Amino acid sequence: MKIAFFCDTYVPTKNGIATSASTTADELRKRGHRVVIFAPRFTGYEDADPDIIRFAAGHWFKAKDFPVAWPFASRVAPKAAILFRREKFDVVHVHSPFVMGGIGASWARFNFVPLVWTFHTLYHHYAHYSITPPRASRWYILWRVRQMLAKCDRVIAPSCAVERMIQKLHPNAPTQVLPTGVDVEKFRGGDRNSTRQEWGIAPDETALLYVGRLAPEKNLGFLLRSVAPILKNHPARLLLVGGGPDLELCRELARKLGIAERVIFPGFVEPKIIPNFYAASDVFTFASRTETQGLSISEALCAGLPCVVVNAMGAAEALENEGDGFLVPPFENRFREAVLQLVQNPDLRQKFGQRALERAPQFSKERRVSQLVELYKNVVAENSERLEEARFELM
């Protein structure tokens, strides 16, 4: 099968959407499918993969690590358009409703190719990154989302919570719940001792972990305030692994809370290094209230880490409450109590961690991509039926 991915963010950009798209593309290719990726150009980065086609891009978001293809980029990329027509793709799979997603949707329509969209994130929650006023940005984003929903042959929701939200935005959208998978074996194999030594974590300290962007939508102020008394009064450290626009704000808040010496900021790390941080840690903490899935929660569970997660949106669906972690309401005292239980009770950590390992296979990329391939086959068959009916009507 030939599949065209259209992404408004892709490697080397570090975020959940880029990780999801690249992980899925790699697994599809392992199975013999041809995947060509159309994505914005990233300054200073050269692709070794000839099947990644880059479009002219600029920084018209406030997040400087997030290049976005210029509007009308397709008009200055005739070679890409020629390639698209020549390859005769079976499916177009877009990963956003914006510039690249719009190009993919247009090319799919003009070439009678079925269109699939993974609704990766709550796009309107990122309006504050736009250079235009937030209210106008939010209106425009929701308009683009509804336009894309109306065009798709299938919309993939990473969680049931997202499916419900999509149905509110466009009741007739053909949705299917399919979370992104992770490389289970990759996250089971990390170097605990060396990583703890490298970052100065003593053997008797409990390491709390967060992995992801340091950004407003991740609710990191809540996380820091919640665990501050624990870090002050118990042998514990907090690792905030990742970078982003709120890095300095998090550092400053840690200083104000008096826990600067107890919080470790490794910054952005290479994907191949991330399993080491899971292995080095004892409890995974996640406070975001806007996650469509919470990919790092799945990674933590595959690493055998008990989790404490705010019970909101798609993040809540990955966890088995009081099985492999705690789902807690969005109150700092409740979050703190759950983390403290795990800090003080190694046996409970081991029990939850064992249950996480038992559940890990359900998060595997192999399982999820098998389901995705079936979805592709279904939309291709449906599209063929429509085209046949249209030809019959013209006779």
C-alpha positions as CSV (number, residue, x, y, z in Angstrom):
1,M,0.0,0.0,0.0
2,K,1.2,3.5,-0.8
3,I,0.4,6.1,1.9
4,A,1.1,9.8,1.9
5,F,1.6,11.5,5.3
6,F,1.0,15.3,5.5
7,C,2.4,16.7,8.7
8,D,2.6,20.3,10.0
9,T,5.2,19.2,12.5
10,Y,7.7,16.3,12.0
11,V,11.2,15.3,13.2
12,P,13.5,16.8,14.2
13,T,10.8,18.8,16.0
14,K,10.2,17.2,19.4
15,N,6.6,16.9,20.3
16,G,3.9,14.2,20.6
17,I,2.5,14.7,17.1
18,A,6.0,14.4,15.4
19,T,6.7,11.3,17.6
20,S,3.4,9.7,16.7
21,A,3.7,10.3,13.0
22,S,7.3,9.1,12.8
23,T,6.7,6.0,14.9
24,T,3.7,5.0,12.8
25,A,5.6,5.6,9.5
26,D,8.5,3.5,10.6
27,E,6.2,0.6,11.6
28,L,4.3,0.8,8.4
29,R,7.5,0.7,6.4
30,K,8.7,-2.4,8.3
31,R,5.6,-4.1,7.0
32,G,6.5,-3.3,3.4
33,H,4.2,-0.3,2.9
34,R,5.5,2.8,1.0
35,V,5.2,5.9,3.2
36,V,6.1,9.3,1.8
37,I,6.1,12.2,4.3
38,F,5.3,15.8,3.3
39,A,6.4,18.2,6.0
40,P,7.7,21.7,6.6
41,R,11.4,22.4,6.2
42,F,13.5,22.6,9.4
43,T,16.4,25.1,9.0
44,G,19.7,23.4,9.3
45,Y,18.4,19.9,9.2
46,E,19.0,17.5,6.3
47,D,16.9,14.4,5.8
48,A,18.7,11.2,5.0
49,D,15.4,9.7,3.9
50,P,14.5,10.5,0.3
51,D,10.8,9.9,1.0
52,I,10.6,12.9,3.2
53,I,9.5,15.9,1.1
54,R,10.0,19.3,2.7
55,F,8.1,22.5,2.0
56,A,9.2,26.1,2.6
57,A,8.5,27.1,6.2
58,G,8.8,30.0,8.6
59,H,8.3,30.8,12.2
60,W,4.9,32.4,12.4
61,F,4.2,30.8,15.8
62,K,5.7,32.2,19.0
63,A,7.2,28.8,19.6
64,K,10.5,29.1,17.7
65,D,11.1,25.4,17.7
66,F,7.9,24.9,15.6
67,P,8.4,25.8,11.9
68,V,5.2,26.0,9.9
69,A,4.8,25.7,6.2
70,W,4.0,29.0,4.5
71,P,0.5,29.4,3.2
72,F,0.3,28.5,-0.5
73,A,3.5,26.4,0.0
74,S,2.1,23.9,-2.5
75,R,2.2,26.5,-5.3
76,V,6.0,26.7,-5.0
77,A,6.5,23.0,-4.7
78,P,5.6,21.7,-8.2
79,K,8.0,18.7,-7.9
80,A,6.1,17.5,-4.8
81,A,2.8,17.8,-6.7
82,I,4.2,15.9,-9.6
83,L,5.5,13.2,-7.3
84,F,2.1,12.9,-5.6
85,R,0.3,12.4,-8.9
86,R,2.9,10.0,-10.2
87,E,2.9,7.7,-7.1
88,K,-0.8,7.1,-7.2
89,F,-1.2,6.8,-3.4
90,D,-3.9,4.6,-1.9
91,V,-4.4,6.7,1.1
92,V,-3.7,10.3,2.2
93,H,-3.2,10.5,6.0
94,V,-3.0,14.1,7.4
95,H,-1.8,14.9,10.9
96,S,-3.2,18.4,11.2
97,P,-5.9,20.6,9.8
98,F,-3.5,23.5,8.9
99,V,-1.2,24.2,5.9
100,M,0.2,20.8,5.2
101,G,-3.1,19.1,6.2
102,G,-4.9,21.4,3.9
103,I,-2.5,20.6,1.0
104,G,-3.0,16.9,1.6
105,A,-6.8,17.2,1.7
106,S,-6.8,19.2,-1.6
107,W,-4.5,16.8,-3.3
108,A,-6.6,13.8,-2.1
109,R,-9.8,15.3,-3.4
110,F,-8.4,16.2,-6.8
111,N,-6.9,12.7,-7.2
112,F,-9.9,10.8,-5.8
113,V,-7.8,9.3,-2.9
114,P,-9.4,8.6,0.5
115,L,-8.5,11.0,3.3
116,V,-7.7,10.0,6.9
117,W,-7.0,12.5,9.6
118,T,-5.6,11.8,13.1
119,F,-7.0,14.3,15.5
120,H,-3.8,14.5,17.5
121,T,-4.5,17.4,19.9
122,L,-6.9,20.1,21.0
123,Y,-5.7,22.6,18.5
124,H,-7.7,25.5,19.9
125,H,-5.8,25.2,23.2
126,Y,-2.7,26.3,21.4
127,A,-4.1,29.7,20.2
128,H,-1.8,31.5,22.5
129,Y,1.2,30.5,20.3
130,S,-0.1,32.3,17.3
131,I,1.1,35.8,16.4
132,T,-2.5,36.9,15.9
133,P,-4.8,37.8,18.8
134,P,-5.8,34.6,20.8
135,R,-9.6,35.1,20.2
136,A,-9.2,35.4,16.5
137,S,-6.8,32.5,16.4
138,R,-9.1,30.3,18.4
139,W,-12.0,31.1,16.0
140,Y,-9.8,30.4,12.9
141,I,-8.5,27.1,14.4
142,L,-12.0,25.8,15.1
143,W,-13.1,26.8,11.6
144,R,-10.2,24.9,10.1
145,V,-11.0,21.9,12.3
146,R,-14.6,21.8,11.2
147,Q,-13.6,22.2,7.6
148,M,-11.2,19.3,7.8
149,L,-13.8,17.1,9.6
150,A,-16.2,17.6,6.8
151,K,-13.7,16.4,4.2
152,C,-12.5,13.2,5.8
153,D,-13.3,9.6,5.0
154,R,-12.2,8.7,8.5
155,V,-11.1,10.7,11.6
156,I,-8.9,8.9,14.0
157,A,-9.5,9.9,17.7
158,P,-6.7,8.9,20.0
159,S,-9.2,8.4,22.9
160,C,-12.9,8.2,23.6
161,A,-12.9,11.6,25.1
162,V,-11.6,13.1,21.8
163,E,-14.2,11.1,19.9
164,R,-16.9,12.7,22.0
165,M,-15.5,16.2,21.4
166,I,-15.3,15.6,17.6
167,Q,-18.9,14.6,17.5
168,K,-19.8,17.9,19.2
169,L,-17.8,19.8,16.6
170,H,-19.2,17.8,13.6
171,P,-21.9,15.2,14.5
172,N,-21.5,13.4,11.1
173,A,-17.7,13.0,11.2
174,P,-16.8,9.3,10.6
175,T,-14.7,8.7,13.7
176,Q,-12.8,5.7,14.9
177,V,-10.9,5.5,18.2
178,L,-7.3,4.4,17.7
179,P,-4.5,5.5,20.1
180,T,-1.0,5.9,18.9
181,G,1.2,2.9,19.8
182,V,4.7,2.9,21.4
183,D,7.8,0.8,21.1
184,V,7.3,-1.4,24.2
185,E,10.7,-3.0,24.1
186,K,12.5,0.3,23.7
187,F,11.0,1.6,27.0
188,R,11.7,-1.5,28.9
189,G,15.4,-1.2,28.3
190,G,17.0,1.7,30.0
191,D,20.1,2.3,32.1
192,R,19.0,3.0,35.7
193,N,22.2,3.2,37.6
194,S,24.3,5.2,35.2
195,T,21.5,7.7,34.6
196,R,21.0,8.3,38.3
197,Q,24.7,8.7,38.8
198,E,24.9,11.2,35.9
199,W,22.2,13.4,37.4
200,G,23.2,13.1,41.0
201,I,20.3,11.1,42.3
202,A,21.3,9.1,45.4
203,P,20.3,5.4,45.7
204,D,17.9,6.2,48.6
205,E,16.1,9.0,46.8
206,T,12.7,8.5,45.1
207,A,12.9,9.9,41.6
208,L,9.7,11.6,40.3
209,L,9.5,12.1,36.5
210,Y,7.8,14.2,33.9
211,V,8.6,13.8,30.2
212,G,7.2,16.3,27.6
213,R,7.2,19.9,26.5
214,L,7.6,22.5,29.2
215,A,4.7,24.6,28.0
216,P,1.6,26.3,29.5
217,E,-0.8,23.6,28.4
218,K,1.1,21.0,30.4
219,N,0.1,22.5,33.7
220,L,3.6,22.3,35.2
221,G,3.0,25.0,37.8
222,F,0.3,22.7,39.3
223,L,2.8,19.8,39.2
224,L,5.6,21.8,40.9
225,R,3.4,23.3,43.6
226,S,1.9,19.9,44.3
227,V,5.1,18.0,44.8
228,A,7.1,20.9,46.5
229,P,6.3,19.8,50.1
230,I,7.3,16.2,49.2
231,L,10.6,17.3,47.8
232,K,11.3,19.5,50.9
233,N,10.4,16.8,53.5
234,H,11.3,13.5,51.9
235,P,14.4,12.1,50.1
236,A,13.0,12.7,46.6
237,R,13.9,14.5,43.4
238,L,11.9,15.6,40.4
239,L,13.1,15.3,36.8
240,L,11.4,17.5,34.2
241,V,12.7,16.1,31.0
242,G,12.0,18.2,28.0
243,G,12.3,21.8,26.8
244,G,9.9,24.5,25.6
245,P,8.8,28.0,26.2
246,D,8.2,27.6,30.0
247,L,11.6,26.3,30.8
248,E,12.8,29.4,32.6
249,L,9.4,30.0,34.2
250,C,9.6,26.5,35.7
251,R,13.1,27.2,37.0
252,E,11.9,30.4,38.5
253,L,8.9,28.8,40.2
254,A,11.2,26.0,41.6
255,R,13.4,28.7,43.1
256,K,10.3,30.6,44.6
257,L,9.0,27.3,46.1
258,G,12.5,26.6,47.6
259,I,13.0,23.3,45.7
260,A,15.5,24.5,43.0
261,E,18.1,22.0,44.4
262,R,15.6,19.2,44.2
263,V,14.4,19.7,40.6
264,I,16.5,18.5,37.7
265,F,16.1,20.0,34.2
266,P,17.9,17.8,31.6
267,G,16.3,19.9,28.8
268,F,15.6,18.4,25.4
269,V,17.1,14.9,25.1
270,E,17.4,12.6,22.1
271,P,14.6,10.1,21.8
272,K,17.1,7.2,22.1
273,I,18.1,8.5,25.6
274,I,14.6,8.9,27.0
275,P,14.2,5.3,28.1
276,N,17.1,5.9,30.5
277,F,15.1,8.5,32.4
278,Y,12.1,6.2,32.7
279,A,14.5,3.5,34.0
280,A,16.1,5.9,36.5
281,S,12.8,7.0,37.9
282,D,10.3,5.5,40.4
283,V,7.1,7.5,39.8
284,F,5.7,9.2,36.7
285,T,3.8,12.4,37.3
286,F,1.5,14.0,34.7
287,A,-0.8,17.0,35.4
288,S,-1.9,18.1,31.9
289,R,-5.6,18.6,31.5
290,T,-5.7,18.9,27.7
291,E,-4.1,15.6,26.5
292,T,-5.9,13.7,23.7
293,Q,-3.9,10.6,24.7
294,G,-0.8,11.4,26.8
295,L,1.8,9.4,24.9
296,S,4.3,9.7,27.6
297,I,1.9,8.0,30.0
298,S,1.9,4.9,27.7
299,E,5.7,5.1,27.6
300,A,5.9,5.2,31.4
301,L,3.6,2.2,31.8
302,C,5.7,0.2,29.3
303,A,8.7,1.0,31.4
304,G,6.9,-0.4,34.5
305,L,6.5,3.0,36.2
306,P,3.5,3.6,38.5
307,C,1.8,6.9,37.4
308,V,0.0,9.7,39.1
309,V,-2.2,11.4,36.4
310,V,-4.8,14.2,36.6
311,N,-8.2,12.7,35.6
312,A,-8.9,14.7,32.5
313,M,-9.4,14.1,28.8
314,G,-7.6,11.2,27.0
315,A,-4.8,10.9,29.6
316,A,-7.3,9.3,32.0
317,E,-8.0,6.4,29.6
318,A,-4.5,5.0,29.5
319,L,-4.4,4.4,33.3
320,E,-6.1,1.7,35.4
321,N,-6.9,3.6,38.5
322,E,-5.4,1.9,41.6
323,G,-4.1,-0.8,39.3
324,D,-1.0,0.8,37.7
325,G,-1.3,4.2,39.2
326,F,-3.7,6.9,40.6
327,L,-6.1,9.0,38.6
328,V,-6.8,12.1,40.7
329,P,-9.1,15.1,40.4
330,P,-7.3,18.4,39.4
331,F,-6.6,19.6,43.0
332,E,-3.1,20.1,44.2
333,N,-3.7,18.4,47.6
334,R,-5.2,15.3,46.0
335,F,-2.3,15.1,43.5
336,R,0.2,15.5,46.4
337,E,-1.5,12.8,48.5
338,A,-1.3,10.3,45.6
339,V,2.4,11.0,44.9
340,L,3.2,10.8,48.6
341,Q,1.6,7.4,48.9
342,L,3.9,6.0,46.2
343,V,7.0,7.8,47.6
344,Q,6.4,6.3,51.1
345,N,5.4,2.8,49.9
346,P,7.9,0.9,47.8
347,D,5.8,-2.2,47.8
348,L,2.9,-0.3,46.3
349,R,5.2,1.1,43.7
350,Q,6.3,-2.4,42.8
351,K,2.7,-3.7,42.7
352,F,1.6,-0.9,40.4
353,G,4.7,-1.2,38.2
354,Q,4.2,-5.0,37.8
355,R,0.6,-4.3,36.7
356,A,1.9,-1.7,34.2
357,L,4.2,-4.2,32.6
358,E,1.4,-6.7,32.3
359,R,-0.7,-4.2,30.5
360,A,2.1,-2.9,28.3
361,P,1.4,-5.1,25.2
362,Q,-1.9,-3.3,24.6
363,F,0.0,-0.1,23.9
364,S,2.4,-1.6,21.4
365,K,2.9,0.1,18.0
366,E,2.6,-3.3,16.3
367,R,-0.9,-3.8,17.6
368,R,-2.0,-0.2,16.8
369,V,-0.5,-0.2,13.3
370,S,-2.2,-3.5,12.5
371,Q,-5.5,-1.7,13.4
372,L,-4.5,1.3,11.3
373,V,-3.8,-0.9,8.3
374,E,-7.3,-2.4,8.6
375,L,-8.7,1.1,8.7
376,Y,-6.8,2.0,5.6
377,K,-8.2,-1.1,3.8
378,N,-11.7,-0.2,4.8
379,V,-11.5,3.4,3.5
380,V,-9.9,2.3,0.3
381,A,-12.7,-0.2,-0.3
382,E,-15.3,2.4,0.5
383,N,-13.7,4.9,-1.8
384,S,-13.6,2.3,-4.6
385,E,-17.3,1.6,-4.2
386,R,-18.1,5.3,-4.4
387,L,-16.1,5.7,-7.6
388,E,-17.7,2.7,-9.1
389,E,-21.1,4.0,-8.3
390,A,-20.2,7.4,-9.8
391,R,-19.0,5.8,-13.0
392,F,-22.2,3.7,-13.2
393,E,-24.4,6.9,-12.8
394,L,-22.5,8.6,-15.6
395,M,-23.1,5.7,-18.0
